[in-house]
Amino acid sequence: MPRKTASAPATHPQTQLDVFRSIETNYWQLDDGFDIAYAACKTAAQRKQLRDTLSAAEDAYWAAVADALADNSTFVQQLRDDLDKKNAEVKHQLENLKSISAFLVAATEATRLAAALARLAAV
């Protein structure tokens, strides 16, 4: 009987902790930078978007805390890679807050990715 061969490992193997850290970074950098970003908001709509984004990031974070995240699919890995890139962009935006609009776009996208990752990677 022929032996079954193991499938090739994912190009970028990830652990449950790697996935969690991406989601955690999204939440904590938004939480830590909230006051600076809030002060830079020029309109009530921007302040609401910032509050809503932080709330969604917090929801994704606590969902990740509650769930065991461990999925080595390439789709989840790509989503995590995208979140890591967007988290780096949010960090850069917060360090050099020149445009609240650009920051809000980046923060909202990072949070959307974190929420999707939390849903998709949950076992």
QUIRA-V771257 format. One record per backbone hydrogen bond with DSSP energy under -1.0 kcal/mol. NH is the residue of the N-H (numbers start at 1). CO is the residue of the C=O. If there is no record, write none. Layout:
((NH:CO) (NH:CO))
This chain:
((19:15) (20:16) (21:17) (22:18) (23:19) (24:20) (25:21) (26:22) (27:23) (28:24) (29:25) (30:26) (31:27) (32:28) (33:29) (37:33) (38:34) (39:35) (40:36) (47:43) (48:44) (49:45) (50:46) (51:47) (52:48) (53:49) (54:50) (55:51) (56:52) (57:53) (58:54) (59:55) (60:56) (61:57) (62:58) (63:59) (64:60) (65:61) (66:62) (67:63) (70:121) (77:73) (78:74) (79:75) (80:76) (81:77) (82:78) (83:79) (84:80) (85:81) (86:82) (87:83) (88:84) (89:85) (90:86) (91:87) (92:88) (93:89) (94:90) (95:91) (96:92) (98:96) (103:99) (104:100) (105:101) (106:102) (107:103) (108:104) (109:105) (110:106) (111:107) (112:108) (113:109) (114:110) (115:111) (116:112) (117:113) (118:114) (119:115) (120:116) (121:117) (123:68))
